[in-house]
Amino acid sequence: MFVCKYAYKQCSNPRVMKKDGDLHRLCEYHRDKANALQRTYATKRRHERRIKKRQLFVAQKLREIDPVPFGAKVNIDADTIQVDDLDCLFDHGDDYEGSDDSLSDDEFAYVMSLVV
């Protein structure tokens, strides 16, 4: 009558007394084991709730952000770009050996393929 009532296996250990004088259902070993499992489960649930709360918070904040309006796409006509305007794309440092500042037809076509 005063032995542990562990459900999965017969245990002959005596039941532990509660603070108020009544008997617990389990012995000290099985109570400690059950309490450890309960703590692990509770910690896991708290962690999952924190993650879910954080995800909801981020989702709510993302919904509050207005999308950035984009302007209409502007097509640049290659014939309207001056060669002098494209000159800023090239490095004219100390390693520049050419004396001619104009682009060849091949260079101009290459630059235009990059721009368009």
N, C-alpha and C positions, 0 to 999 in steps of 0.2 A: 504494500500500500504506500510506503514511503520511499519507494525506489523510483529512479529516473524513468520518465515516460517518453523517452526518445522514440520517434515513430519508425525509423528505418531498421533498427537493430535493438535487440534486447540489451539493456544496460542495468547492471546491478548496483550502480553507485547510488548513494542516498541523495534525495532532492535537497536543494538549497533553500534556506529560510529567507523570506522577504524582510524588508525593514520593518514592516508592520506585524511580523510574527507569523504570517501565513506561509505556506509552502509554494515554491515555484514548481512548475511541471518538470523541469529538467535538473540534472546534476550540474555542478559547477563547470565541469569540462564542456558539456554540451551547450550550456548557456553562453560560455565564452566563445565557443565556435559559432553559435547562431548570431551572437552580437557582432562578431567580426565580419561575418557574411553580410549582415544588415548594414554595417558601416560602409563596406565596400559598395554595396548596391546603392546606398544613399549618396555616396560620393559620385558615383557614375551618373546617377540621375541629375544631381546638381550641375555637373559638368555639361551634360546634354542640354539642360535648360538654359545655361549660360550661353552656349553656342547658338541655340535657336533664338534666344533674345537678341544676341549680337547680330545674327543674320537678318532678323526682322528690322532692327534699327538701321542697318546699312541699306536694306531694300527701301525703307521709308525715306531715308535721306536721298537716295538716288532718284526716287519719284519726285522729290521736291525740286530737283535741278531742271531748269528749262533748257531745251535743246538750243544749241547755237545756230542762229539763222545763217544760212549761207547765201551769198549774193549770186546773181545770175552768172553763169560761166561766160567769160569774155574770150572770144577768139581773136588772136592777134594775127593780122595779115602779115606774112613774111615780107611782102613788098614794101610795107610801110616802115620797117625797122632799118635804120641807118647803120652802116658799118661802124661809124664812130661810136654809136651807142653800144655796140657789142664789144668794143675795145676794152671795156671795164672787166670783161670776163677773163681776160688773159693777164698773167703775171708778167710785169715788165721790170723785174728785178735785175740783179747783176748778171744772172745767167742768160739773159736775153741777148742773143747774138745778132739777130736780124736788124737791119736798119730800116726796112720797109714796114710802115705801120698799117698797111692795108692787108686785108685777107685775100687769099687766093680763092678762086671759085670753089675748090674742094673744101677749104676751111670754112667758107661761108655756108656751104651746103651742110657740113657737119654740125656747125653751130645752130643752124636753123632746125635741123632734125632734133637737136636737144631741146630747143625752145618750144617747138610745136609739139 
